Amino acid sequence: MSVTRFLAGFAVGAALGAVAGILLAPKSGAETREALGNMASEMAKKTDATVKDIKQRADDIVSDVQEKSDEIMSKLQDMMGKQKENSQS
C-alpha cells in the first residue's frame, strides 16, 4: 500500500467521521447546516493548501532533475571532446 493511498484513505475517514459526528449531535437543523458549511469551507482551504504544496514540491523536483541532467550532458560532452582529441593525436 502506498503512502499516498494511505493518506487519502485517512483523510476520507476523518472527513466521514467529522460529518457523522456533526449529523448525530443534538443540534437544530440551522446549527447543523452551519457546522457542515464551516467544515466544508475549512476542508476546501486545507485541500487547496495541500495541492499548492504538492505542486511546489513537484516543481522543485523537476527543476532539480533538469539541473542534474544539464550537468550530466555537459560532462558527457566534455568527455566526448577529450576522447575525440585523444583519438586525433
OpenMM code with the backbone's topology and positions (N, CA, C; nanometers):
from openmm import Vec3, app, unit

residues = "MET SER VAL THR ARG PHE LEU ALA GLY PHE ALA VAL GLY ALA ALA LEU GLY ALA VAL ALA GLY ILE LEU LEU ALA PRO LYS SER GLY ALA GLU THR ARG GLU ALA LEU GLY ASN MET ALA SER GLU MET ALA LYS LYS THR ASP ALA THR VAL LYS ASP ILE LYS GLN ARG ALA ASP ASP ILE VAL SER ASP VAL GLN GLU LYS SER ASP GLU ILE MET SER LYS LEU GLN ASP MET MET GLY LYS GLN LYS GLU ASN SER GLN SER".split()
positions = [
    Vec3(0.0855, -0.1185, 0.0000),
    Vec3(0.0000, 0.0000, 0.0000),
    Vec3(0.0889, 0.1233, 0.0000),
    Vec3(0.0617, 0.2148, -0.0894),
    Vec3(0.1440, 0.3342, -0.0980),
    Vec3(0.1039, 0.4350, 0.0087),
    Vec3(0.1965, 0.5218, 0.0391),
    Vec3(0.1729, 0.6251, 0.1393),
    Vec3(0.0605, 0.7177, 0.0943),
    Vec3(0.0569, 0.7488, -0.0334),
    Vec3(-0.0457, 0.8381, -0.0866),
    Vec3(-0.1849, 0.7803, -0.0671),
    Vec3(-0.1988, 0.6525, -0.0967),
    Vec3(-0.3303, 0.5874, -0.0796),
    Vec3(-0.3683, 0.5825, 0.0671),
    Vec3(-0.2711, 0.5565, 0.1531),
    Vec3(-0.2986, 0.5542, 0.2965),
    Vec3(-0.3459, 0.6903, 0.3445),
    Vec3(-0.2743, 0.7973, 0.3037),
    Vec3(-0.3113, 0.9323, 0.3459),
    Vec3(-0.4481, 0.9720, 0.2907),
    Vec3(-0.4767, 0.9334, 0.1674),
    Vec3(-0.6076, 0.9639, 0.1091),
    Vec3(-0.7176, 0.8922, 0.1867),
    Vec3(-0.6950, 0.7674, 0.2190),
    Vec3(-0.7926, 0.6916, 0.2982),
    Vec3(-0.8117, 0.7494, 0.4365),
    Vec3(-0.7016, 0.7916, 0.4964),
    Vec3(-0.7077, 0.8524, 0.6289),
    Vec3(-0.7887, 0.9818, 0.6249),
    Vec3(-0.7646, 1.0641, 0.5228),
    Vec3(-0.8362, 1.1919, 0.5094),
    Vec3(-0.9853, 1.1689, 0.4872),
    Vec3(-1.0196, 1.0728, 0.4027),
    Vec3(-1.1606, 1.0428, 0.3773),
    Vec3(-1.2263, 0.9906, 0.5043),
    Vec3(-1.1581, 0.9042, 0.5757),
    Vec3(-1.2127, 0.8514, 0.7010),
    Vec3(-1.2339, 0.9602, 0.8051),
    Vec3(-1.1386, 1.0506, 0.8148),
    Vec3(-1.1515, 1.1609, 0.9103),
    Vec3(-1.2685, 1.2511, 0.8726),
    Vec3(-1.2831, 1.2790, 0.7439),
    Vec3(-1.3938, 1.3641, 0.6983),
    Vec3(-1.5288, 1.2976, 0.7261),
    Vec3(-1.5394, 1.1686, 0.6960),
    Vec3(-1.6647, 1.0978, 0.7217),
    Vec3(-1.6962, 1.0930, 0.8707),
    Vec3(-1.5948, 1.0746, 0.9523),
    Vec3(-1.6151, 1.0740, 1.0968),
    Vec3(-1.6630, 1.2095, 1.1475),
    Vec3(-1.6046, 1.3150, 1.0943),
    Vec3(-1.6455, 1.4500, 1.1347),
    Vec3(-1.7899, 1.4775, 1.0927),
    Vec3(-1.8250, 1.4401, 0.9708),
    Vec3(-1.9623, 1.4603, 0.9231),
    Vec3(-2.0606, 1.3802, 1.0086),
    Vec3(-2.0275, 1.2555, 1.0373),
    Vec3(-2.1155, 1.1729, 1.1196),
    Vec3(-2.1323, 1.2335, 1.2582),
    Vec3(-2.0250, 1.2845, 1.3141),
    Vec3(-2.0329, 1.3474, 1.4459),
    Vec3(-2.1233, 1.4689, 1.4452),
    Vec3(-2.1143, 1.5488, 1.3412),
    Vec3(-2.1988, 1.6682, 1.3319),
    Vec3(-2.3453, 1.6293, 1.3122),
    Vec3(-2.3697, 1.5334, 1.2244),
    Vec3(-2.5079, 1.4939, 1.1961),
    Vec3(-2.5749, 1.4255, 1.3157),
    Vec3(-2.4998, 1.3566, 1.3966),
    Vec3(-2.5565, 1.2851, 1.5103),
    Vec3(-2.5610, 1.3694, 1.6376),
    Vec3(-2.5013, 1.4860, 1.6361),
    Vec3(-2.5014, 1.5734, 1.7540),
    Vec3(-2.6409, 1.6337, 1.7719),
    Vec3(-2.6821, 1.6530, 1.8965),
    Vec3(-2.8163, 1.7091, 1.9226),
    Vec3(-2.8189, 1.8612, 1.9022),
    Vec3(-2.8299, 1.9027, 1.7762),
    Vec3(-2.8367, 2.0447, 1.7420),
    Vec3(-2.9556, 2.0677, 1.6509),
    Vec3(-2.9923, 2.1936, 1.6353),
    Vec3(-3.1006, 2.2272, 1.5433),
    Vec3(-3.0502, 2.2128, 1.3996),
    Vec3(-3.1419, 2.2108, 1.3057),
    Vec3(-3.1051, 2.1979, 1.1651),
    Vec3(-3.0177, 2.3123, 1.1181),
    Vec3(-3.0492, 2.4338, 1.1604),
    Vec3(-2.9706, 2.5509, 1.1188),
    Vec3(-2.8276, 2.5412, 1.1724),
    Vec3(-2.8144, 2.4994, 1.2977),
    Vec3(-2.6798, 2.4859, 1.3567),
    Vec3(-2.6010, 2.3769, 1.2860),
    Vec3(-2.6672, 2.2688, 1.2523),
    Vec3(-2.6002, 2.1579, 1.1834),
    Vec3(-2.5555, 2.2012, 1.0440),
    Vec3(-2.6428, 2.2714, 0.9710),
    Vec3(-2.6055, 2.3198, 0.8380),
    Vec3(-2.4882, 2.4171, 0.8451),
    Vec3(-2.4903, 2.5039, 0.9446),
    Vec3(-2.3801, 2.5992, 0.9607),
    Vec3(-2.2492, 2.5258, 0.9921),
    Vec3(-2.2568, 2.4266, 1.0807),
    Vec3(-2.1369, 2.3498, 1.1158),
    Vec3(-2.0828, 2.2760, 0.9934),
    Vec3(-2.1727, 2.2167, 0.9137),
    Vec3(-2.1296, 2.1465, 0.7930),
    Vec3(-2.0686, 2.2439, 0.6922),
    Vec3(-2.1269, 2.3596, 0.6783),
    Vec3(-2.0737, 2.4615, 0.5879),
    Vec3(-1.9355, 2.5070, 0.6306),
    Vec3(-1.9189, 2.5309, 0.7603),
    Vec3(-1.7884, 2.5721, 0.8122),
    Vec3(-1.6838, 2.4633, 0.7899),
    Vec3(-1.7239, 2.3394, 0.8156),
    Vec3(-1.6306, 2.2280, 0.7992),
    Vec3(-1.5920, 2.2124, 0.6514),
    Vec3(-1.6891, 2.2262, 0.5613),
    Vec3(-1.6603, 2.2144, 0.4186),
    Vec3(-1.5658, 2.3254, 0.3735),
    Vec3(-1.5873, 2.4437, 0.4252),
    Vec3(-1.5003, 2.5563, 0.3906),
    Vec3(-1.3576, 2.5327, 0.4388),
    Vec3(-1.3424, 2.4852, 0.5608),
    Vec3(-1.2093, 2.4560, 0.6156),
    Vec3(-1.1400, 2.3457, 0.5359),
    Vec3(-1.2154, 2.2423, 0.5000),
    Vec3(-1.1566, 2.1324, 0.4224),
    Vec3(-1.1128, 2.1817, 0.2851),
    Vec3(-1.1908, 2.2706, 0.2247),
    Vec3(-1.1533, 2.3251, 0.0940),
    Vec3(-1.0241, 2.4056, 0.1051),
    Vec3(-1.0106, 2.4838, 0.2108),
    Vec3(-0.8883, 2.5627, 0.2312),
    Vec3(-0.7673, 2.4712, 0.2513),
    Vec3(-0.7853, 2.3672, 0.3333),
    Vec3(-0.6745, 2.2746, 0.3600),
    Vec3(-0.6364, 2.1993, 0.2328),
    Vec3(-0.7363, 2.1583, 0.1562),
    Vec3(-0.7097, 2.0875, 0.0312),
    Vec3(-0.6344, 2.1767, -0.0660),
    Vec3(-0.6763, 2.3013, -0.0766),
    Vec3(-0.6087, 2.3965, -0.1650),
    Vec3(-0.4636, 2.4158, -0.1230),
    Vec3(-0.4403, 2.4295, 0.0077),
    Vec3(-0.3035, 2.4462, 0.0579),
    Vec3(-0.2190, 2.3226, 0.0291),
    Vec3(-0.2779, 2.2055, 0.0461),
    Vec3(-0.2055, 2.0809, 0.0201),
    Vec3(-0.1716, 2.0672, -0.1274),
    Vec3(-0.2655, 2.0999, -0.2139),
    Vec3(-0.2410, 2.0922, -0.3582),
    Vec3(-0.1288, 2.1882, -0.3979),
    Vec3(-0.1316, 2.3096, -0.3435),
    Vec3(-0.0265, 2.4068, -0.3738),
    Vec3(0.1094, 2.3566, -0.3251),
    Vec3(0.1120, 2.2955, -0.2065),
    Vec3(0.2373, 2.2415, -0.1523),
    Vec3(0.2906, 2.1289, -0.2406),
    Vec3(0.2035, 2.0390, -0.2816),
    Vec3(0.2449, 1.9276, -0.3676),
    Vec3(0.2954, 1.9801, -0.5017),
    Vec3(0.2265, 2.0801, -0.5571),
    Vec3(0.2691, 2.1380, -0.6842),
    Vec3(0.4067, 2.2018, -0.6703),
    Vec3(0.4301, 2.2727, -0.5611),
    Vec3(0.5599, 2.3362, -0.5394),
    Vec3(0.6705, 2.2315, -0.5274),
    Vec3(0.6419, 2.1240, -0.4546),
    Vec3(0.7412, 2.0170, -0.4406),
    Vec3(0.7708, 1.9527, -0.5754),
    Vec3(0.6667, 1.9296, -0.6544),
    Vec3(0.6863, 1.8700, -0.7870),
    Vec3(0.7686, 1.9628, -0.8755),
    Vec3(0.7396, 2.0923, -0.8694),
    Vec3(0.8173, 2.1889, -0.9474),
    Vec3(0.9641, 2.1885, -0.9054),
    Vec3(0.9882, 2.1789, -0.7740),
    Vec3(1.1256, 2.1742, -0.7238),
    Vec3(1.1977, 2.0489, -0.7727),
    Vec3(1.1287, 1.9361, -0.7718),
    Vec3(1.1887, 1.8105, -0.8173),
    Vec3(1.2211, 1.8185, -0.9662),
    Vec3(1.1291, 1.8708, -1.0447),
    Vec3(1.1521, 1.8836, -1.1891),
    Vec3(1.2719, 1.9745, -1.2145),
    Vec3(1.2791, 2.0822, -1.1395),
    Vec3(1.3903, 2.1757, -1.1540),
    Vec3(1.5235, 2.1079, -1.1197),
    Vec3(1.5250, 2.0318, -1.0113),
    Vec3(1.6463, 1.9604, -0.9708),
    Vec3(1.6887, 1.8586, -1.0764),
    Vec3(1.5920, 1.7851, -1.1299),
    Vec3(1.6217, 1.6844, -1.2324),
    Vec3(1.6768, 1.7521, -1.3574),
    Vec3(1.6190, 1.8639, -1.3953),
    Vec3(1.6666, 1.9372, -1.5133),
    Vec3(1.8100, 1.9837, -1.4918),
    Vec3(1.8371, 2.0361, -1.3731),
    Vec3(1.9717, 2.0833, -1.3398),
    Vec3(2.0730, 1.9694, -1.3469),
    Vec3(2.0383, 1.8560, -1.2881),
    Vec3(2.1282, 1.7399, -1.2890),
    Vec3(2.1499, 1.6885, -1.4307),
    Vec3(2.0440, 1.6847, -1.5105),
    Vec3(2.0606, 1.6349, -1.6474),
    Vec3(2.1476, 1.7298, -1.7290),
    Vec3(2.1368, 1.8596, -1.7050),
    Vec3(2.2239, 1.9550, -1.7732),
    Vec3(2.3702, 1.9323, -1.7341),
    Vec3(2.3942, 1.9059, -1.6054),
    Vec3(2.5313, 1.8781, -1.5591),
    Vec3(2.5859, 1.7522, -1.6249),
    Vec3(2.5028, 1.6481, -1.6304),
    Vec3(2.5460, 1.5217, -1.6897),
    Vec3(2.5759, 1.5393, -1.8384),
    Vec3(2.4900, 1.6111, -1.9080),
    Vec3(2.5122, 1.6352, -2.0515),
    Vec3(2.6419, 1.7129, -2.0736),
    Vec3(2.6676, 1.8103, -1.9902),
    Vec3(2.7899, 1.8889, -2.0021),
    Vec3(2.9132, 1.8005, -1.9806),
    Vec3(2.9089, 1.7150, -1.8795),
    Vec3(3.0215, 1.6254, -1.8525),
    Vec3(3.0416, 1.5260, -1.9667),
    Vec3(2.9307, 1.4746, -2.0201),
    Vec3(2.9422, 1.3811, -2.1323),
    Vec3(3.0021, 1.4491, -2.2552),
    Vec3(2.9612, 1.5711, -2.2813),
    Vec3(3.0155, 1.6437, -2.3960),
    Vec3(3.1648, 1.6703, -2.3771),
    Vec3(3.2049, 1.7050, -2.2544),
    Vec3(3.3474, 1.7252, -2.2253),
    Vec3(3.4254, 1.5966, -2.2479),
    Vec3(3.3704, 1.4846, -2.1971),
    Vec3(3.4384, 1.3564, -2.2122),
    Vec3(3.4503, 1.3181, -2.3593),
    Vec3(3.3465, 1.3395, -2.4348),
    Vec3(3.3485, 1.3046, -2.5768),
    Vec3(3.4477, 1.3937, -2.6517),
    Vec3(3.4555, 1.5220, -2.6150),
    Vec3(3.5506, 1.6123, -2.6768),
    Vec3(3.6926, 1.5694, -2.6477),
    Vec3(3.7214, 1.5320, -2.5235),
    Vec3(3.8540, 1.4869, -2.4853),
    Vec3(3.8888, 1.3565, -2.5560),
    Vec3(3.7930, 1.2666, -2.5676),
    Vec3(3.8197, 1.1385, -2.6341),
    Vec3(3.8469, 1.1634, -2.7826),
    Vec3(3.7753, 1.2563, -2.8422),
    Vec3(3.7951, 1.2886, -2.9826),
    Vec3(3.9342, 1.3489, -3.0039),
    Vec3(3.9775, 1.4374, -2.9110),
    Vec3(4.1095, 1.4971, -2.9196),
    Vec3(4.2187, 1.3919, -2.9067),
    Vec3(4.1989, 1.2971, -2.8131),
    Vec3(4.2966, 1.1907, -2.7918),
    Vec3(4.3072, 1.0976, -2.9131),
    Vec3(4.1946, 1.0736, -2.9775),
    Vec3(4.1982, 0.9830, -3.0925),
    Vec3(4.2611, 1.0501, -3.2152),
    Vec3(4.2567, 1.1832, -3.2229),
    Vec3(4.3162, 1.2546, -3.3362),
    Vec3(4.4671, 1.2716, -3.3176),
    Vec3(4.5137, 1.2610, -3.1948),
    Vec3(4.6580, 1.2798, -3.1707),
    Vec3(4.7410, 1.1641, -3.2106),
] * unit.nanometer
topology = app.Topology()
chain = topology.addChain("A")
for resn in residues:
    res = topology.addResidue(resn, chain)
    for name in ("N", "CA", "C"):
        topology.addAtom(name, app.Element.getBySymbol(name[0]), res)
